[in-house]
Each structure stands twice: as structure tokens, then as C-alpha cells.
Amino acid sequence: MRKPSGRHRGTNKTLSFASVILFGINGIIGSGIFLLPGTLYQEAGLGSVSAIVLAGLSTTLIALSYAMLASKIDDDGGAWVYSNRAFGAFGAFGAFGAFGAFGAFGAFGAFGAFGAFGAFVGFQTGWFGWFLGVITIAAELAAFLTALGGLIPVVKQRGVYISVALVIIAALIAINLIGPNILTFIDNISSALKIIILIAVIAAGGYFISTHGLHVSQPQAVSSDFRTAFSTAFYMFTGFSFLPVAANKMKNPEKTLPRALMVVMLIVIAIYGMAQMTTIVILSTNLTAETLPVAAAFATVVGSIGKTVAILGMLISILGVAVAVSFDTPIEMASLATEKTLLPAVFGRTNKSGAPFVAIWLTIGIAAMLVVSGSYLFLVNLIVFSAFLQYITTILAWFKLRHDPTLPAGIHLPMAPLLMGFALLLIGYLMTSATWLTWLIAVIVALIGSVIYATDTRRRGE
């Protein structure tokens, strides 16, 4: 998964359709496909492939709401920009007025008087967007340490795990405070490696099937929890929001973005589905016991050297994502404090190098606490839940803004209200699979944001 990044925005529309496709694929593919196949197989057995495909198709539906809003609002920031534009002036409840197309529900538009509450919803969307970046950093670091443990077993020891985590955290802070000059190089290398690894594993799977035949089986202890597998699989697609936010660098975004989203999502769904099936075919019921299933599957076909090569590629790929997100997320917080004045000014303070040091220390510091205290799977589920909150406000923002006369017409999709309504119901259903701890953390984050929002003197004009 990759976070939307302001550094990829620009006023010149320079991305061709082919570039947009590569851009989108790189933004979506992250650590999930390397570490989650065993978990998904444990939860849904052979149905894990279907869970991945359905999660991808559902994410495509949600992504279209981002695409439609990106074609109307040419501003950096994604979900929180859309929510703040939709609800900040008219009130969160004003979104219900958009349901007037369905009949008597239009009366709900009267709730639009709650303008102050609407601004608060826009703030919370931005606040959770920043928190989503924090968890992503923690999850990618946890994935990195898990992969490193497969190469250097001593890293699996708790003390060594924490020590290595803190060293990496210190390095991330230094890179951010001094300057991200190495960022582009790491980003390019990691992007190429993760694609190469997955293609190699799928090819190895094809060779394995040609020599051993196609034999698949259900794990003996499968939990048969398809809803949980469906929800978990969403993590592997959450980077889709990276593409719509970069719409203003595309040629003819109104036409390019929807087509690119569909092509990108179909390609990624195909890659993920084949990778999941490959690990199932090669590892069979042993898949549930593997923490690094893709590397283990590759090693089964090409030998132990294959596992080492695969893990090294995974390490560079995952670290590249962690570095990029650790750079983007503090900038997002600083932007909320300076350009958008949604956070107190202290969060936007910079050092002599222009780095937002308060946001950097806060962002990476909280990520450090999460990575040493939470498991990768827990962080994944927390990311999915936080992403669902972003999706809900974005879809509601689309309902509110779709007929706004002050905005361009943007992209029009047939049966869009019905499709977006279905997406909301689907998200609501999947959120019921979240644990009480996930809900509790979300409430705590919301409460902390509420205190910051209520005490911000700049917002009150003091």
C-alpha cells in the first residue's frame, strides 16, 4: 500500500496513459501480498482467492467515487479535501439531502444547518488520514522485520526485534529531518523489485503445475470466516487512492482516470489472484504455517537460494514503501496545520532545512510505539478500518457535491448513486468484523482529534 503524496502533484499534465497504469500498479502493490496469503488461506481456504478478487472489485467501486471527485476538485489531499469541501460549509448531515434523488429522503437536507459539525467531520477525515499514514508506516516496518527474521532468525527474538525497529525508526527520522534526497532512488528500486518478485513467483507456479500437476486442498483447520478474509484482503488494495489524487498530472484526466483505474485494478486483481493461487498450489496445507509464503513458495521450486533472493527483494521493496510513507505523512500533517489551518500551527513548524520537525517526530514516534507493541496482522486490520472511515466520508462527499453548480461536471458514471449506495452498505457490513480493540482505538483517536479541534485558537479566531 502507498499513501497519496503531495510530492507527486503538479500543474503540468505530463503522465501518459501507460505511465498512469504503471504509476497505479506501483501505488497499490505493497507488503500485503507477500505476507498475507497464509492468513487468508487460514481464514477462507480456497475461498481466499475469491476474497481477493471480490475485495479488488469492491475497491474498484469505491475508487470510482475518488475518481469522480478528483475530476471535479483539482486540489491535493484526497479524502479530507473532498470531505472538507462537501461538509465544511453545509454540514455533514447535508449529505443526506443528496439522497433526494430517491424520493422523500431529500428532506434530510434540512440537517445542513449543522455547518459547524460539518467542518468537524472534514477535520476528522483529515485527522484519520494522517493516522492512516502513521499505521501504514508501522505496518510496513513490522512487515520488514518479519521478512528480515526469515533471513536472520535472531531478529525474531523480542529484544533484537525491538532494537532493530528502533534503529530503523532513527534512520527514518534522520532522513526526514536532513532531507529525502535518497527517496527517489529507493522508490524506483523498490517499485521494480516487487513486480519482478511477483512475476517470478507466478512463473515458478506455472512451472510447478506443469511438472507436478494442479492439486489444491483445503487447510484442515480453516476457520471458514470469509467475511474476515474479505475485509483483510482490502488491505492489499488500499493504495488505490494514490492514483486519483494524482489526477492533475494526467493528460485528459476525465477520460484517462476512470479507464486507468479499471485497467490498474484488473491487472492488480489478476496478479494477486494468481500469486495467492500459486502459493496454495505449491505449499498446499503448509501455507498456513508460513510467515513468508511467497518466498517459501519460490524456494520450493528453485531451492534455498530462491528464498534468499525473494526475501532480499521483499526487504528492499517494503523498506521503500516505509520510507516514502514516512516522508509523505508528516508533510500531510504540516499541510493540515499551515495551508489548510485544520490543525494548530505548532504541527507545521519547520527546521532550518524546511522539514516539519514536529510532525516528523510525532508521526514516526507514534509509528514506533505501534510497531513494537502490535502485530502485523493487527496493524493491517486497523489500517483497513481507518480506510473504511475515509471511504464513507468520501462517498458521502460525492453525494453532496455531485450536482454542485460551482464545480465542473467531472466524470459521469451510469447508475452512480445506486453503485455508491451499495458501496456504503458493503463497507458498513465489513466494519462489523472489526474487533472491539480496533473500535476502541478508533474512538480514542477521534477523541484526541476532537480535543485538538476544540482547543485550536486559530480556528476560533482568537
C-alpha positions in Angstrom: 0.0 0.0 0.0 1.1 3.5 -0.8 -0.2 6.8 0.6 -1.3 9.7 -1.6 1.6 12.1 -1.8 1.7 15.8 -2.4 5.2 15.4 -3.9 3.6 13.7 -6.9 1.3 16.6 -7.6 1.9 19.2 -10.2 0.3 21.7 -12.5 1.7 20.2 -15.7 -0.3 17.2 -17.1 2.7 15.0 -18.1 1.6 11.4 -17.5 0.6 9.3 -20.5 -1.9 6.5 -20.2 0.9 3.9 -20.0 2.6 5.9 -17.2 -0.6 6.2 -15.3 -1.0 2.4 -15.4 2.5 1.8 -14.1 2.0 4.6 -11.6 -1.2 3.0 -10.3 0.2 -0.6 -10.1 3.2 0.6 -8.1 1.0 2.6 -5.8 -1.2 -0.4 -4.9 1.1 -3.3 -4.6 2.7 -3.4 -1.1 3.6 -5.8 1.7 0.2 -7.4 1.9 0.6 -9.9 -1.0 4.0 -11.0 0.4 2.8 -11.7 4.0 -1.0 -12.3 4.0 -1.6 -15.3 1.7 -1.2 -17.7 4.6 -3.6 -15.7 6.8 -6.2 -15.5 4.1 -5.9 -19.2 3.4 -6.3 -20.0 7.1 -9.5 -17.8 7.2 -11.1 -18.9 3.9 -9.3 -21.8 2.4 -9.6 -22.0 -1.3 -12.2 -19.2 -1.0 -9.2 -16.8 -0.2 -8.8 -16.4 -4.0 -12.4 -15.3 -4.3 -11.9 -13.0 -1.2 -9.1 -11.2 -3.0 -11.0 -10.9 -6.3 -14.1 -9.6 -4.6 -12.1 -7.2 -2.4 -10.4 -5.9 -5.6 -13.7 -5.4 -7.4 -15.3 -3.7 -4.3 -12.3 -1.4 -4.0 -12.7 -0.5 -7.7 -16.2 0.6 -7.0 -15.0 2.7 -4.1 -12.1 4.1 -6.2 -14.6 5.4 -8.7 -16.0 7.8 -6.1 -12.5 9.1 -5.6 -12.1 9.4 -9.4 -15.4 11.3 -9.8 -14.4 13.8 -7.1 -10.9 14.1 -8.4 -12.3 15.1 -11.7 -14.3 17.9 -10.0 -11.9 19.1 -7.4 -8.3 19.9 -8.5 -6.7 20.0 -5.1 -4.1 17.9 -3.3 -5.2 15.8 -0.3 -7.7 13.2 -1.3 -10.5 12.2 1.1 -10.1 15.1 3.6 -10.2 17.7 0.9 -13.4 16.2 -0.5 -15.0 16.0 2.9 -14.0 19.4 3.9 -15.3 20.9 0.7 -18.6 19.0 1.0 -19.3 19.3 4.7 -17.3 22.3 5.9 -19.8 24.9 4.7 -23.0 22.9 4.6 -22.8 20.4 7.4 -22.2 16.7 7.5 -25.9 16.0 7.6 -26.4 18.0 4.5 -25.0 14.9 2.6 -28.3 13.2 3.3 -30.0 15.8 1.1 -28.3 14.2 -1.8 -30.4 11.2 -1.4 -33.3 13.3 -2.6 -32.9 11.5 -5.9 -34.5 8.6 -4.1 -37.7 10.4 -3.1 -38.7 11.7 0.3 -35.2 11.3 1.6 -34.4 14.8 0.3 -36.0 16.2 3.4 -32.9 15.2 5.3 -31.2 18.1 3.6 -32.6 20.3 6.4 -29.8 18.9 8.6 -27.4 21.0 6.6 -27.8 23.7 9.2 -25.3 21.9 11.3 -22.5 23.6 9.5 -20.1 23.6 12.5 -20.5 19.9 12.8 -19.8 19.5 9.1 -16.5 21.3 9.4 -15.7 19.0 12.3 -16.3 16.0 10.1 -13.9 17.4 7.5 -11.3 17.8 10.2 -11.8 14.3 11.5 -11.4 12.9 7.9 -8.0 14.7 7.6 -7.1 13.6 11.1 -7.8 10.0 10.4 -6.0 10.4 7.1 -2.8 11.3 9.0 -3.4 8.4 11.4 -3.8 6.1 8.5 -0.3 7.1 7.4 1.1 6.5 10.9 -0.3 3.0 11.0 0.9 2.3 7.5 4.5 3.2 8.5 4.2 0.8 11.5 2.7 -2.0 9.4 5.4 -1.7 6.7 8.1 -1.7 9.4 6.5 -4.8 11.0 6.5 -6.4 7.6 10.1 -5.5 7.0 11.1 -7.0 10.4 9.1 -10.2 9.7 10.8 -10.6 6.4 14.2 -9.9 8.0 13.5 -12.6 10.5 13.2 -15.1 7.7 16.7 -14.2 6.6 18.3 -13.6 10.0 16.4 -15.8 12.6 17.8 -13.9 15.6 15.6 -10.9 14.6 12.6 -13.0 15.7 13.8 -12.6 19.4 11.8 -9.9 21.0 14.8 -7.8 22.2 16.5 -7.9 18.9 13.3 -7.2 17.1 12.7 -4.0 19.1 16.4 -2.9 18.8 16.4 -3.3 15.0 13.0 -1.5 14.9 14.4 1.5 16.8 17.5 1.7 14.6 15.3 1.8 11.5 13.0 4.4 13.2 16.0 6.6 14.0 17.2 6.3 10.4 13.7 7.4 9.1 13.7 10.4 11.4 17.2 11.4 10.2 16.3 11.0 6.5 13.2 13.2 7.1 15.0 15.9 9.1 18.0 16.2 6.9 16.3 15.8 3.5 14.8 12.9 1.4 17.5 13.1 -1.4 17.7 9.3 -1.5 14.0 8.8 -1.6 13.5 8.7 -5.4 16.3 6.2 -5.8 14.9 3.8 -3.1 11.4 4.3 -4.5 12.4 3.3 -8.1 14.4 0.3 -6.9 11.7 -1.0 -4.6 9.0 -0.5 -7.2 10.8 -2.6 -9.8 11.7 -5.4 -7.3 8.2 -6.1 -6.0 6.9 -6.5 -9.6 9.8 -8.7 -10.5 9.4 -10.9 -7.5 5.7 -11.5 -8.1 6.2 -12.3 -11.7 8.9 -14.7 -10.9 6.8 -16.5 -8.3 3.8 -16.8 -10.7 6.2 -18.1 -13.3 7.6 -20.6 -10.8 4.0 -21.6 -10.0 3.3 -22.3 -13.7 6.4 -24.5 -13.9 5.4 -26.3 -10.8 2.0 -27.1 -12.2 3.4 -28.3 -15.5 5.7 -30.8 -13.7 3.6 -31.8 -10.7 0.0 -31.2 -11.9 -2.7 -29.0 -10.4 -3.6 -30.2 -6.9 -5.3 -27.9 -4.4 -6.8 -28.7 -1.0 -8.5 -27.0 2.0 -6.4 -26.4 5.2 -7.6 -28.8 7.9 -8.1 -26.0 10.5 -9.7 -23.5 8.1 -11.8 -21.0 10.2 -14.4 -20.5 7.3 -14.6 -16.8 8.1 -15.0 -15.5 4.6 -16.1 -12.0 5.9 -12.9 -11.6 7.8 -10.8 -12.7 4.9 -12.8 -10.4 2.6 -12.0 -7.5 5.0 -8.4 -8.4 5.4 -7.9 -8.6 1.6 -8.9 -5.0 1.4 -5.5 -4.0 2.8 -3.8 -5.2 -0.4 -5.8 -2.6 -2.4 -5.9 0.4 -0.2 -3.2 2.2 -2.1 -5.7 2.9 -4.9 -6.3 6.3 -3.5 -2.8 7.2 -4.7 -3.9 7.4 -8.3 -7.0 9.7 -8.1 -5.1 12.2 -6.0 -2.5 12.5 -8.8 -5.2 13.2 -11.4 -4.0 16.7 -12.2 -0.7 15.2 -13.6 -2.6 13.2 -16.2 -3.5 14.0 -19.8 -7.3 14.4 -20.1 -8.0 13.1 -16.5 -11.8 13.0 -17.1 -11.2 10.2 -19.7 -7.9 8.8 -18.5 -8.6 8.3 -14.8 -11.7 6.0 -15.0 -10.1 3.9 -17.7 -6.8 3.8 -15.9 -8.5 2.8 -12.6 -10.3 0.0 -14.2 -7.2 -1.3 -16.0 -4.9 -0.9 -13.0 -7.4 -2.7 -10.6 -7.9 -5.6 -13.1 -4.2 -6.1 -13.5 -3.6 -6.0 -9.8 -6.5 -8.3 -9.1 -5.1 -10.7 -11.6 -1.6 -10.5 -10.1 -2.9 -11.0 -6.6 -5.2 -13.8 -7.5 -2.5 -15.7 -9.4 0.0 -15.2 -6.6 -2.5 -16.5 -4.0 -3.3 -19.5 -6.1 0.4 -20.1 -6.7 1.2 -20.2 -3.0 -1.8 -22.6 -2.5 -0.7 -24.9 -5.2 2.9 -25.1 -4.3 2.7 -25.1 -0.5 -0.7 -26.8 -0.1 -1.8 -27.0 3.6 1.7 -26.0 4.7 0.8 -22.4 3.6 -1.0 -21.7 6.9 2.3 -22.2 8.8 4.4 -19.9 6.6 5.1 -16.3 7.7 6.7 -15.5 4.3 4.6 -17.6 2.0 5.7 -16.0 -1.3 9.4 -16.6 -0.5 8.6 -20.1 0.7 6.8 -21.0 -2.5 9.6 -19.7 -4.6 12.1 -21.6 -2.6 10.1 -24.8 -3.1 10.6 -24.5 -6.9 14.1 -23.0 -7.3 15.8 -24.0 -4.0 17.0 -22.2 -0.9 18.8 -19.6 -2.9 15.4 -18.6 -4.3 14.1 -17.9 -0.8 17.1 -15.7 0.0 16.7 -13.7 -3.3 13.0 -13.3 -2.7 13.4 -12.1 0.8 16.1 -9.6 -0.1 13.8 -8.2 -2.8 10.9 -8.1 -0.4 13.1 -6.2 2.2 14.1 -3.5 -0.3 10.5 -3.2 -1.6 8.9 -3.0 1.8 11.5 -0.6 3.1 11.0 1.6 0.0 7.3 1.9 0.9 8.0 2.6 4.6 10.5 5.4 3.6 8.1 7.0 1.2 5.2 7.0 3.6 7.3 8.3 6.4 8.1 11.2 4.2 4.6 11.8 3.0 2.7 11.6 6.2 4.4 14.4 8.2 4.1 16.6 5.2 0.4 15.9 5.2 0.1 16.8 8.9 2.1 20.0 8.3 -0.1 20.9 5.4 -3.2 20.5 7.6 -1.7 22.9 10.0 -0.3 25.5 7.6 -2.0 25.5 4.2 -5.4 24.3 5.4 -5.4 25.6 9.0 -7.2 22.5 10.2 -4.6 21.8 12.9 -2.8 24.1 15.4 0.2 26.0 13.9 2.6 24.1 16.1 2.2 21.0 13.9 3.5 22.9 10.9 6.8 24.1 12.5 9.9 23.5 10.4 13.6 23.4 11.0 16.4 25.1 9.0 16.1 22.5 6.3 12.4 23.2 5.9 11.5 19.8 7.4 8.3 19.8 9.5 10.1 18.5 12.6 7.2 18.5 15.0 5.1 16.4 12.6 8.0 14.2 11.8 8.7 13.4 15.5 5.1 12.9 16.3 4.3 10.8 13.2 7.3 8.5 13.4 7.3 8.4 17.2 3.7 7.0 17.3 4.6 4.6 14.5 7.5 3.3 16.6 5.2 2.6 19.5 2.8 0.8 17.3 5.4 -1.4 15.6 6.9 -2.6 18.9 3.6 -3.3 20.5 1.3 -4.5 17.7 1.5 -7.5 15.3 1.5 -7.0 11.6 -2.0 -8.6 11.2 -3.4 -6.3 13.9 -2.0 -3.2 12.2 -3.4 -4.4 8.8 -6.9 -4.7 10.3 -6.5 -1.2 11.9 -5.5 0.2 8.5 -8.5 -1.4 6.8 -10.8 0.0 9.4 -9.3 3.5 9.2 -9.5 3.3 5.4 -13.2 2.4 5.6 -13.8 5.6 7.6 -12.2 7.5 4.8 -14.2 5.7 2.1 -17.5 6.5 3.9 -16.9 10.3 4.1 -15.6 10.3 0.5 -18.7 8.6 -0.8 -21.0 10.9 1.2 -19.0 13.9 -0.1 -19.7 12.7 -3.7 -23.4 12.5 -2.9 -23.2 16.1 -1.6 -21.1 17.6 -4.4 -22.3 15.7 -7.5 -24.7 18.4 -8.5 -22.8 21.4 -7.1 -23.1 24.2 -9.7 -19.8 25.8 -8.6 -17.8 22.7 -9.6 -17.0 21.2 -13.0 -19.3 18.5 -14.2 -16.5 16.0 -14.0 -16.8 12.3 -14.7 -20.3 10.8 -15.1 -20.9 7.1 -14.5 -24.2 5.3 -15.2 -26.1 4.3 -12.1 -23.5 6.0 -9.9 -25.9 6.8 -7.0 -27.0 3.1 -6.8 -23.4 1.9 -7.0 -22.2 4.3 -4.4 -25.1 3.4 -2.1 -24.2 -0.3 -2.5 -20.6 0.6 -1.6 -21.7 2.2 1.6 -23.7 -0.8 2.6 -20.8 -3.1 1.8 -18.4 -1.0 3.9 -20.8 -1.0 6.8 -21.1 -4.8 6.6 -17.4 -5.3 6.6 -16.8 -2.9 9.5 -18.9 -5.3 11.7 -16.0 -7.8 11.5 -13.6 -5.4 13.4 -12.6 -6.3 16.9 -13.6 -4.3 19.9 -9.9 -3.2 20.3 -10.0 -1.7 16.8 -13.2 0.2 17.5 -11.7 1.4 20.8 -8.5 2.7 19.2 -10.6 4.5 16.5 -12.7 6.1 19.3 -9.6 7.2 21.2 -8.0 8.7 18.0 -11.3 10.5 17.3 -11.5 11.9 20.9 -7.9 13.1 20.7 -8.7 14.8 17.4 -11.8 16.4 19.0 -9.7 17.9 21.8 -7.2 19.3 19.4 -10.0 20.7 17.2 -11.9 22.3 20.2 -8.8 23.9 21.6 -7.4 25.3 18.3 -7.4 29.1 18.9 -6.7 29.9 15.3 -9.9 28.2 14.2 -11.9 30.3 16.7 -10.2 33.4 15.5 -8.6 34.2 18.9 
